[in-house]
């Protein structure tokens, strides 16, 4: 009989680990407290419409995530599930940046040189700034903030380009965000291949995109997927790992904890006090997504636009992706004063914000506000994070917060899950 391995958490990190283990012939049991798979990137239902609890896009550089999609969906997964487009950031009437069909790094240099809304001298200064980052190999002191890093950048370019990108990628204000992690994102996106900076918009909801198919993949190989099954306790024994869920205690040969940092902190308390202490230093940033359903298709030329930040920062046209015509999803990253109101007032403020850009919009038919209080960890400068892998005999850790390079992204989650699974397989 195969030795059983428990994976605690049915999000992107947990299923990245589960798929890797199942592909290696291991018997896997996945515990997920919710009924819907995906964790902090999952499907929700409202007004008879399928939505996500937050708007996530992928980048062409997300090699681990794309590889897993091919494993669980098949070779044509990217073409079927994702709408790939060259990077285009536009705030209507204010700013526009588009990459061109050129090899790296010329594609980003040309995009910076042709930015709209930025004077020529500042565009040239932006190119010089990026070239300087390259000469420094995208490295800086670990305790440097993004604000300090961007002190070398023209203020207008910072306000229109770099700060919004930092909020989108790190979900942390530039005054406290880690400059090194931000540089890691820029290097991953722009420094190697031009296609790495492409935006990949999901054509399906986030649960369908990976966790649902991953669950089927694991189940087809003899695994067990336990939805609505919360793990209360994890204890490292001399001959395995004891898992308590509800009133049932089971012993597994190994376990991978792939829950959020606030949940993992509780689960590792007995098995690994050192990791518990490290997780105790992690703080969180919220993400609020406001859905507005308009009666007609949105007057957009592309799936995503940059907004002015009062209060929303990005708007997505779900009608051209996986939703009905007229469905707008507006994202508010981090805690901003304009979002600290009732859901009804926030939806009204977002509707007014969209009308500043597109005044001919009809009145929305309905709205839905989804607020994730612990959407991501705060990616602050100098933060000491635990690494993915073994934290105690037989016990392994995964999660986007454990990836050594990236902020809380789908790619960080899948990389960490694969890394934890590989560490487990290599230790045996």
N, C-alpha and C positions, 0 to 999 in steps of 0.2 A: 504494500500500500504506500502511495506517495506521501511524503511529509507535507503537511499543510502549511501554507503561508498566509497570514492575515494582512490585508491592506486596509487601513483605517482612513476612510475619506474617499468619496466617490467623485472627486473633481478631476481636473486635468492632471494634476500631479499624481494622484492616486491611481488613475487609470493608465497613465504612462508607465508607472511601476508594474501594475497588474498585467498589462499587455506584454511588457518585456519578460516578466516571469512566466506567463503562460506560453509565450513563444519558445521559452527554454524548457518547456515540459513540466513546469511546476504546477502543483495544485493550489489554486488561489481562492481565497474567500475575501470579498470586498464588503466592508461595512460602511453604509452611508446613512446618516441620521435622517436625511430628507427623503421624500418620495421621488423627487425629481433629481436626476443625476446632473453633476456639473459644478457643485459647490458655489463659488463666487462668480461663475460664468455659466448660467443655467437658463433654461426656458421658464417663462411664466405665462399665465393665461389671464386675460381680462377682456371684457366686452366681446367675448367670442373670438378674440384675436390672439394669436401666438406672438409673444414678444420675448425679449431677454431682460434679465435683471440689470443689465448694463450693456453699453455699446462697446464691443471689442472688434478691432480690426487686426489683421496679421500683416506682417511685412514679408517681402520676398526673402529676407535673411533668416526667417524662422525655420531653419532646416530640420530641427528635431521634430517640431510640430507637424511639418509637412510630411516627414518620413513616417510618422505614426498614422497620419491620415491615409497614406498609401497602404499601410499594413492593414488597417481595419476596414477600409472602404474599397481598396483595389487601386490599381495603377493609375486610373483616370480621375482620382479623387479631387486633385486640385482644379482641374478644368470643370468638373461637375459641381463642386461645392463652393468655389471661390471665384469672385469677380476681380481679376487682376487688372490694375490700372497703374500707369506711371504716376509718381508722386505729384499731386497738385493740391496746393493750399491756397484758398482764396477767401478773403473777406470782401463781400460785394461792395464795389465802389471805393475800397480802401487799400487793399493789398492783394497781390497774387504772386505765387512762386510755382513754377512747373519745371520738372526735370525733362530733359530732351533725350532723344534716341542717340546717345553718345556713350562711349565707354567711360568707366570710372577712372579718375575723378572728374573728368571733363563734364560729365552730366550735371554734377552739383555746382561746378564753377560757372557753367553756362546758366543754370537756374538762378544763381545769386546775381549774376551780371544782368539778367533780364527781369529781375524783380520789379513789379509795378508797385508804386506807392512809396518808393525809396529813392532819394536823389542819387545821381551817378557816383558822387564821391563816397557816399556811404555804402553803395554796392561794392565798390572796389575795396573799401575797408573791410567789408564782410568777407570777401574772398581772401584778403590777406590774413584775416583772423582765422579762417578755417585752415589755410596753408600753415599757419603757425602751430595750430593744434596738431597737424600731421607731422610737422618737424619734431614735435615733442612726443611723437608716437601716442598721442591721445592719453597722456599721463599727466597727473598733477598730484599734489599732496592729498593724502586721504582725508584730512580734516577740512579741505577747501569746500566752500559752498558754491553753488551755481552762480549766485549773485557776484561773488568775488571773481569767478572765472570770466563772467560776462562784463566785468568792468573794462575789459579791453575791446569790447564790441560797441559799435555805434548804438546809442540809446534807442533810436527808432527801429533798428533791426532787432534789437533785444526785445522790444515791446511787441513787435508785429510777428516775429518768427521764433526766436529762441525761447522766450518765456512761455508762449503757448505750447511749444514742443515739449518743454520740460514738464509742464503741468499734465500734458497728455501722456507722457511716457513714465514719469516718476510719481505723478499724482501728489506732489509735494511742492510747496512754495519755494521759489528760487532762493529766498533768504536763508532757508535751512537745508535745501536739497543737496545731495551729494554731487559735487562736480565730477568726481571720478566715475560714478555710475552713469551720469549724463554723457560723459565722454565715451564710455563703453558703448552706449546706444548709438552715438554718432559714428563711431568706428565700425560697428556691426552693420550700420545702415548704408554708409557712404564710402567706406575706404577700400572695399574689395571689388565687388561686381555691381554694375549699374542696376541689375535686376533686384539687388538686395533692398533697394529703396522703394520698390513697387509696393503699393497698397493693395492688400487682398481682403476684399469685403465678403463676409460669409453670405451665401445665398440661402442658408438654412439657419434655424435657431442654434444657439450655442450647445444645447444638449445633444441635438441631432448631429452637429458637426463632428464631435469626437466621443463624448462619454457614452452615449447610447450605443453607438457602433462598437466601442471598445468593450462594453459590457457583454454584447452579443459574442464578440470574439473570445472573451475569457470564458463565457458559459459554454460555447461550442467546444472548448478544450477541457471541459470537466470542472470549470470553476463555479463558484457560488456567489451570486450577487444579492446582498441583503439590503434592500431599501427600507427606509423607516426604522433602522436598527442602530441606535446610538450606543457607542462604547462608553462605559462608565469608568473602567479601570483597566490598567495595563501593568502587569507585574512580571519582572524577569525572574524566571526560575532556573535551577541548575540544569534542567533538561528541556527548556523551552520558554515560551511566553504565555502567560495566562491572560486571557481576554474576558472581561465581564461585560455583557450586554444585557440590559434588563435584569432578569433574575438568573440568567444562564452564564456559567463560567466554562470556558473551553481552553484547551491547551493547544498551541500551535508551535511548530518548530521555529518559526521566525515571524516577525511582524514589521511592517512598514507603517509608520505614522505619517500620514499625508493630509492632516487636518490643518486648519488655519492656526496661526501662532498662538492665539488666545486659547484655542481648544487643545493644541499640542502641549502647551505649558502644563495644563492639568494632568494630561495623560502621562507625561514623562516624570512627574514629580517624584514617584517612588523609585523608578528605574534609573534615572540619571539626574540628580540634583544640579549638576553643572549646566546641562542644557536647559533645565527649568529656570535657573538664574539668568542665563543668556536671553531666554524668551521673555523674561520679566522686564527687560529693558526695551522691548519693542512697543512702539506706539502706533496708532492707526490714523488713517485719513479716510473720510467718507467720499462716496461718489453718489450723486443724485442724477437719475435719468427721468426726464419728463417726456411722456408720450402725448402727442396731440394728434387727433384724427380729424383731418379736414375733409370736406365732402368731395373735393376734386383733387386730381393729381397735383403734386407740388410743382411750382414753376422753377425747377432746378435743372441745371445742365450736367450735374455730376452727383454722386451719392453723398458727398460730404462737403460742408462749408465751415469755415471759421467764422465765429461770431465775435461781437465786441466785448463779451465777458460780463455783461450786465443783464441777467446773472449767468446765462448759459455761455459756454465756450465753443461748443461744436454742435452742429445739427446734421443728422443723418436722414436721408430719404429712404425709409424702409420700403416704400412702394416700388422702388426699382430693384430691390434685393429680394426679401422674402415676405414682405408684408403687403397689405392692401394699399391701393392708391390713396395718397393723401396722408399717410402715417409718417409723422415727423418724430424723431427721437433726439432730444436735446440733452447734452451731457454737461453736468457741473462737476468738475474735479476739485477736490479739496473743499474745505469749509470756507465759503464766501458769505459775507453779510447778507447779500440779496437773497440767499437761499434759506435763511433762518425765519421762515414764515410758514403759515399753514399750507398744506398741499394745494388747496383751492387758490390761494393768493399766489403761490409760486407758479401754478399753471397759467394764471392770468398774466403774470409778469413775463413768462416765456412767450406767450402768444403776442403780447405787446412788443417784445424784442424782435420776434420774427417779422412782425408788420413794419418795423423800422426798415428792414431790408426788402421785404416783399409786401408792399402796402395793399395789394389786391387780393390777399388771402381772404377766403370766406370765414365765417365764424366756425370754430371747431365743433364737431359733433360730440366728442367726449375727450377726457384727459385722464391720464394715469401717471401718478408720481411714484417712483420706486427709489427709496432711499436706503443705501447700504452703509450703515454706520461704520463697519469695519471692512470696507471694500478692499483696501490695500494697507500694507504696512507703510509707515512714514519713512521714506527713503532719505534719511537725514545724513549729513556729512559725518564721517567717523563712526557710523553705526557698526558694531561688532555683531555679525550674524553667525549662527551655527551653520556648518557646512552639511550638504546632503551626504548620507551614508550612515555607517554604524555609530551609534551613540552608547550602546551597551551590548554585551554579548547577546546576539540573536535579535536585537532591536535596531531598527533603521529609521532615519528621518528624511522626509521629502517635503517640498512645498516651495512656492515661488520665492519666499523670503530666505531660503537657504542657498539659492543660486549665487555663486561668488561674484558674478559680473553684472547681471541684469536686474532691473527693478521688477515690480510685481506685474509680469506680463504672462500671457499664455505660454510663450516660449520658455520663460524662466521656470514655470510650473512643470512643463513636460521634460525639460532638461534635468530638473532635480529628480523627478520620478524615475527616469531612466538611470540616472547616476546612482540612486539608492538601490535600485534593483540590480544593477551591475555589481555594485559593491557586495550585495548579498550573495549573488551567484559566484563571484570571485572568491568569497571567503570560505566557501564550502569545499 
